[in-house]
Amino acid sequence: MSAHINNYRGKKLHGRFLIIESDDWGAIRTPSRYALEAFKNKGLDLPNSVYKNDSLASNEDLDALFNLLQSLRDNSGNPLKLTANVIMANPDFKKIKAADFKTFYFEDFRSTLLHYPQHDQSFSRWQKAITDGLFMPQFHGREHLQYNRWLKVLQAGNEDALFCFNLGATYSGLKDYSFMEAYDWDSPTDVEEQKKVVLEGLRMFENVFGFKSKSFIAPCYNWDSALEPLLQANGVKIIQGIRYQLKPTGCFDNYQRMPHSFGEINQLGLAYNVRNCFLEPSMLPAKDWVDSCLAQIATAFLWQKPAVICSHRINYIGYIDKGNRERGLRDLKTIIRKVQSKWPDVQFISTDQLDEMLALK
């Protein structure tokens, strides 16, 4: 029933289209297996945390992913595309520590990649995949971090947060996401600072990739609508998300749910793209994600909606655990093959291509 609720409203498209939206590219999580073992030995709450598998994508991770995308093509010869939602920067741990945790400093994600020998060619692989039509970067944020909350906890001397900081991670030691929700706020006045952060992130995106991002996805689906005029003024046409926008209220994990439907156009002319299929085997390994995702795809097509598969980067990362990457790639391949068998006319597109289909100006 929830899948039908997710699809019955909104614009209909003629034809069957499949999009994969994948968040967190460029963002740090767990820097290494050594750090993961240190987290375990410290007794941190890893069973309930994404930190147990997630990290920057290594050269090997990208080769495996891009080889699979290249091998899966629709009837028009288009390869399977990944809408890669990119975080442009990560904390500069050395500078933050030197400032006694009183000031936030960041570094370009390309600089972060160079800290790791197995990631030194990652960005060049991104560039080739963009040219090959496999990997379409879109804007996710400057960093995936509510850095003011993080700094306050560090300043207060929180033992677990400092332990993780010294290993190059923003992990709080808990399963919560309070540091990840970059555009959550404690006071409405925080939005003005967030606008500056978003604008800088958008400029970084254009400088790095050579084009403006046509879409935006807020970390953890959490943002204030006051950010939207800035997004629209800087080339964004589509807001990615789930069925609800989680609007901040000043209290972490207590949000105003604002419903959106596919193709809905707001007063600024921004369109909403609603994720209606989910492939997240790294989050719940015991679940049969193939069958559940296929059922969601069938429902999307029934209501003449694109099948928009939410599948975070974590599912394709083997730098920490190769088995995690192998499971994610296997499930993705199985789903796409079954989709093509049942709906041979399916077309592979990326989110940015929706602007023409939705007749956005």
C-alpha positions as CSV (number, residue, x, y, z in Angstrom):
1,M,0.0,0.0,0.0
2,S,2.8,2.5,0.9
3,A,4.3,2.0,-2.6
4,H,1.0,3.0,-4.2
5,I,0.7,6.0,-1.9
6,N,4.2,7.0,-3.0
7,N,3.2,7.0,-6.7
8,Y,-0.5,7.8,-7.3
9,R,-0.1,11.6,-7.0
10,G,2.0,13.7,-9.3
11,K,2.9,14.0,-12.9
12,K,2.8,10.9,-15.3
13,L,5.4,10.2,-17.9
14,H,4.9,8.3,-21.1
15,G,7.5,5.5,-21.2
16,R,9.4,3.6,-18.6
17,F,12.4,5.3,-17.1
18,L,14.8,4.1,-14.5
19,I,17.0,6.4,-12.4
20,I,19.5,5.5,-9.7
21,E,20.1,8.2,-7.2
22,S,23.2,7.5,-5.0
23,D,24.2,9.9,-2.2
24,D,27.4,10.6,-0.3
25,W,30.1,10.5,-3.0
26,G,33.1,12.4,-1.8
27,A,32.2,12.3,1.9
28,I,34.3,10.7,4.6
29,R,33.0,8.1,6.9
30,T,35.4,5.4,8.3
31,P,39.0,6.2,7.1
32,S,40.4,2.6,7.3
33,R,40.0,-0.9,8.6
34,Y,42.4,0.2,11.4
35,A,40.0,2.9,12.4
36,L,37.1,0.5,12.3
37,E,38.9,-1.9,14.6
38,A,39.7,1.0,16.9
39,F,35.9,1.9,17.0
40,K,35.1,-1.7,17.8
41,N,37.7,-1.9,20.6
42,K,36.4,1.3,22.0
43,G,32.9,-0.3,22.3
44,L,31.2,2.2,20.0
45,D,27.7,1.5,18.7
46,L,28.7,0.1,15.3
47,P,26.0,-2.5,14.8
48,N,23.5,0.3,14.3
49,S,25.8,2.7,12.4
50,V,26.7,3.2,8.7
51,Y,30.3,3.6,9.8
52,K,30.8,-0.1,9.9
53,N,31.0,-0.3,6.1
54,D,31.1,3.2,4.6
55,S,34.2,5.0,3.4
56,L,35.5,6.9,0.4
57,A,35.3,4.8,-2.7
58,S,38.7,3.4,-3.6
59,N,40.2,2.9,-7.1
60,E,39.1,-0.8,-6.9
61,D,35.6,0.1,-5.8
62,L,35.1,2.4,-8.7
63,D,36.5,-0.1,-11.2
64,A,34.1,-2.7,-10.1
65,L,31.1,-0.3,-10.1
66,F,31.9,1.3,-13.5
67,N,32.5,-2.1,-15.1
68,L,29.1,-3.2,-14.1
69,L,27.4,0.0,-15.2
70,Q,29.1,-0.2,-18.6
71,S,27.9,-3.8,-19.1
72,L,24.2,-3.0,-18.4
73,R,22.6,-1.2,-21.4
74,D,19.0,-0.4,-22.4
75,N,17.6,-1.1,-25.8
76,S,18.9,2.2,-27.1
77,G,22.4,1.3,-26.1
78,N,22.6,3.7,-23.1
79,P,24.5,2.4,-20.1
80,L,23.0,2.2,-16.7
81,K,23.7,5.7,-15.2
82,L,24.4,6.6,-11.6
83,T,23.2,10.0,-10.4
84,A,26.1,10.5,-8.0
85,N,25.2,13.1,-5.4
86,V,28.5,14.7,-4.3
87,I,29.7,16.2,-1.1
88,M,32.3,18.8,-2.1
89,A,34.4,19.0,1.1
90,N,35.4,17.3,4.3
91,P,36.7,18.6,7.6
92,D,40.3,19.7,7.7
93,F,41.1,17.9,11.0
94,K,44.6,19.4,11.5
95,K,43.4,23.0,11.2
96,I,40.3,22.4,13.4
97,K,42.5,20.8,16.1
98,A,45.0,23.7,15.9
99,A,42.1,26.1,16.4
100,D,41.0,24.2,19.6
101,F,37.8,23.1,17.9
102,K,36.5,26.7,17.8
103,T,36.6,27.2,14.1
104,F,35.5,24.9,11.3
105,Y,37.9,24.4,8.4
106,F,37.3,22.2,5.3
107,E,39.2,20.8,2.4
108,D,38.1,19.9,-1.2
109,F,37.1,16.2,-1.4
110,R,39.8,15.7,-4.0
111,S,42.4,16.6,-1.4
112,T,40.9,14.2,1.0
113,L,41.2,11.4,-1.6
114,L,44.9,12.0,-1.9
115,H,45.4,11.1,1.8
116,Y,44.7,7.5,0.9
117,P,47.1,5.5,-1.4
118,Q,44.2,3.3,-2.7
119,H,42.2,6.3,-3.6
120,D,44.8,8.3,-5.5
121,Q,43.3,7.8,-8.9
122,S,39.6,7.9,-7.8
123,F,38.9,11.3,-9.2
124,S,40.4,10.5,-12.6
125,R,38.1,7.5,-12.7
126,W,35.2,9.7,-11.9
127,Q,36.1,12.0,-14.8
128,K,36.3,9.1,-17.3
129,A,33.0,7.7,-16.1
130,I,31.4,11.1,-16.6
131,T,32.7,11.2,-20.2
132,D,31.5,7.6,-20.7
133,G,28.0,8.6,-19.5
134,L,28.0,6.3,-16.4
135,F,28.4,8.7,-13.6
136,M,26.5,12.0,-13.4
137,P,27.5,14.2,-10.4
138,Q,24.9,16.4,-8.8
139,F,25.1,18.6,-5.7
140,H,24.5,17.0,-2.3
141,G,26.2,19.7,-0.1
142,R,29.5,21.3,0.8
143,E,29.9,18.8,3.6
144,H,27.7,16.1,5.1
145,L,28.0,17.5,8.5
146,Q,26.2,19.8,11.0
147,Y,29.6,21.2,11.9
148,N,28.4,23.6,14.6
149,R,26.9,20.7,16.7
150,W,30.1,18.7,16.1
151,L,32.4,21.5,17.2
152,K,30.3,22.1,20.4
153,V,30.6,18.4,21.3
154,L,34.3,18.5,20.7
155,Q,34.8,21.7,22.6
156,A,32.9,20.1,25.5
157,G,35.5,17.3,25.6
158,N,33.2,14.4,24.6
159,E,35.4,11.3,24.9
160,D,33.9,9.3,22.0
161,A,33.7,12.2,19.6
162,L,37.3,13.2,20.4
163,F,38.4,9.5,20.0
164,C,36.8,9.4,16.5
165,F,38.2,12.9,15.6
166,N,41.7,11.7,16.3
167,L,41.2,8.8,13.8
168,G,39.9,11.3,11.2
169,A,36.2,10.6,11.5
170,T,33.2,12.7,12.5
171,Y,31.5,9.7,14.2
172,S,29.8,10.5,17.5
173,G,30.1,6.9,18.7
174,L,26.3,6.6,18.6
175,K,23.9,5.3,16.0
176,D,22.3,8.8,15.7
177,Y,22.6,11.0,12.7
178,S,22.8,14.4,14.5
179,F,26.2,15.3,13.0
180,M,25.2,14.2,9.4
181,E,22.2,16.5,8.9
182,A,24.0,19.4,7.5
183,Y,21.0,21.7,7.1
184,D,19.2,20.9,10.3
185,W,19.2,23.9,12.6
186,D,19.0,24.7,16.3
187,S,17.7,28.3,15.7
188,P,16.1,29.8,12.6
189,T,19.0,32.3,12.5
190,D,21.3,29.4,11.5
191,V,19.7,29.4,8.0
192,E,21.7,32.5,7.0
193,E,25.0,30.7,7.6
194,Q,23.6,27.6,5.8
195,K,22.9,29.8,2.7
196,K,26.5,30.8,2.6
197,V,27.6,27.2,2.9
198,V,25.3,26.1,0.1
199,L,26.4,28.9,-2.2
200,E,30.0,28.1,-1.6
201,G,29.3,24.4,-2.2
202,L,27.5,25.1,-5.5
203,R,30.4,27.3,-6.7
204,M,32.9,24.5,-5.8
205,F,30.7,22.0,-7.7
206,E,30.8,24.2,-10.9
207,N,34.5,24.8,-10.6
208,V,35.3,21.1,-10.2
209,F,32.9,19.6,-12.8
210,G,32.6,22.5,-15.3
211,F,28.8,22.7,-15.2
212,K,26.1,23.7,-12.8
213,S,24.2,21.1,-10.9
214,K,20.6,20.8,-12.1
215,S,19.5,19.0,-8.9
216,F,20.0,19.1,-5.2
217,I,19.5,16.5,-2.5
218,A,19.8,17.6,1.2
219,P,21.7,15.3,3.5
220,C,19.2,13.1,5.4
221,Y,16.3,14.7,3.4
222,N,16.4,17.6,5.9
223,W,16.3,21.2,4.8
224,D,14.6,24.5,5.4
225,S,12.6,25.8,2.4
226,A,14.3,29.2,2.9
227,L,17.3,27.6,1.1
228,E,15.3,27.1,-2.1
229,P,15.5,30.6,-3.6
230,L,19.3,30.4,-3.4
231,L,19.2,27.0,-5.1
232,Q,16.9,28.2,-7.9
233,A,19.0,31.3,-8.5
234,N,22.1,29.2,-9.0
235,G,20.9,26.8,-11.6
236,V,19.1,24.1,-9.6
237,K,15.9,22.9,-11.2
238,I,15.1,19.7,-9.4
239,I,15.0,18.8,-5.7
240,Q,15.6,15.1,-5.1
241,G,14.0,13.6,-2.0
242,I,11.6,11.1,-0.5
243,R,7.9,11.5,-0.1
244,Y,8.4,14.0,2.7
245,Q,10.7,16.9,3.2
246,L,11.9,16.9,6.8
247,K,11.8,20.6,7.7
248,P,13.8,21.6,10.8
249,T,12.0,22.7,13.9
250,G,14.9,23.5,16.2
251,C,14.9,20.0,17.8
252,F,17.0,17.2,16.4
253,D,14.9,14.3,15.0
254,N,11.6,16.2,15.4
255,Y,10.7,17.5,12.0
256,Q,7.8,19.0,10.2
257,R,6.9,16.5,7.4
258,M,6.1,18.4,4.2
259,P,4.7,16.0,1.5
260,H,5.9,16.2,-2.1
261,S,4.9,14.3,-5.3
262,F,6.8,13.5,-8.5
263,G,6.9,16.5,-10.9
264,E,5.3,18.8,-8.4
265,I,6.4,22.4,-9.1
266,N,6.7,24.9,-6.3
267,Q,6.3,28.7,-6.4
268,L,9.9,29.1,-7.5
269,G,9.5,26.8,-10.4
270,L,11.6,24.0,-8.7
271,A,10.4,20.4,-9.4
272,Y,10.4,17.6,-6.9
273,N,11.7,14.2,-7.8
274,V,10.5,11.5,-5.3
275,R,12.4,8.3,-4.7
276,N,10.0,5.4,-4.9
277,C,12.3,2.4,-4.9
278,F,15.0,1.4,-2.5
279,L,18.1,-0.7,-2.7
280,E,20.1,-0.5,0.5
281,P,21.5,-4.0,1.3
282,S,24.3,-2.5,3.4
283,M,21.8,-1.1,5.8
284,L,19.8,-4.3,6.4
285,P,21.8,-7.3,5.0
286,A,19.2,-9.8,6.0
287,K,16.5,-8.3,3.9
288,D,15.6,-9.5,0.4
289,W,16.2,-6.2,-1.4
290,V,15.9,-7.6,-4.9
291,D,12.3,-8.7,-4.5
292,S,11.2,-5.6,-2.6
293,C,12.9,-3.2,-5.1
294,L,11.4,-5.1,-8.0
295,A,7.9,-4.8,-6.5
296,Q,8.4,-1.0,-6.0
297,I,9.6,-0.7,-9.6
298,A,6.5,-2.4,-10.8
299,T,4.3,-0.1,-8.8
300,A,6.1,3.0,-10.1
301,F,5.6,1.8,-13.7
302,L,1.9,1.0,-13.0
303,W,1.4,4.7,-12.0
304,Q,3.4,5.9,-15.0
305,K,6.2,7.2,-12.8
306,P,9.9,6.8,-13.3
307,A,11.5,4.1,-11.1
308,V,13.8,6.3,-8.9
309,I,16.0,3.9,-7.0
310,C,17.6,5.2,-3.9
311,S,20.9,3.4,-3.4
312,H,23.6,5.1,-1.3
313,R,27.3,4.9,-2.0
314,I,27.8,2.6,1.0
315,N,26.3,-0.3,-0.9
316,Y,29.2,-0.3,-3.4
317,I,32.1,0.2,-1.0
318,G,34.5,-2.7,-0.4
319,Y,37.5,-0.7,1.0
320,I,36.4,-1.8,4.5
321,D,34.7,-5.1,3.6
322,K,34.8,-6.5,0.1
323,G,31.8,-8.6,0.8
324,N,29.7,-5.5,1.3
325,R,30.6,-4.3,-2.3
326,E,30.0,-7.7,-3.8
327,R,26.5,-7.9,-2.3
328,G,25.6,-4.4,-3.5
329,L,26.8,-5.0,-7.1
330,R,25.2,-8.4,-7.2
331,D,21.8,-7.1,-6.1
332,L,22.0,-4.2,-8.5
333,K,22.8,-6.5,-11.5
334,T,20.1,-8.9,-10.6
335,I,17.5,-6.2,-10.4
336,I,18.4,-4.6,-13.7
337,R,18.5,-7.9,-15.5
338,K,15.0,-8.8,-14.2
339,V,13.7,-5.3,-15.1
340,Q,14.9,-5.6,-18.6
341,S,13.4,-9.1,-18.9
342,K,10.0,-7.9,-17.8
343,W,10.1,-4.4,-19.3
344,P,12.5,-4.5,-22.3
345,D,11.6,-1.0,-23.3
346,V,12.9,0.5,-20.0
347,Q,15.2,3.5,-20.5
348,F,18.2,4.4,-18.3
349,I,18.5,8.1,-17.5
350,S,20.0,10.3,-14.8
351,T,18.1,12.8,-12.6
352,D,19.3,15.9,-14.5
353,Q,17.6,14.6,-17.7
354,L,14.2,15.0,-16.0
355,D,14.3,18.8,-16.6
356,E,13.3,18.4,-20.3
357,M,10.7,15.8,-19.5
358,L,9.1,18.0,-16.9
359,A,9.4,21.1,-19.2
360,L,11.4,23.1,-16.7
361,K,12.6,26.5,-17.7
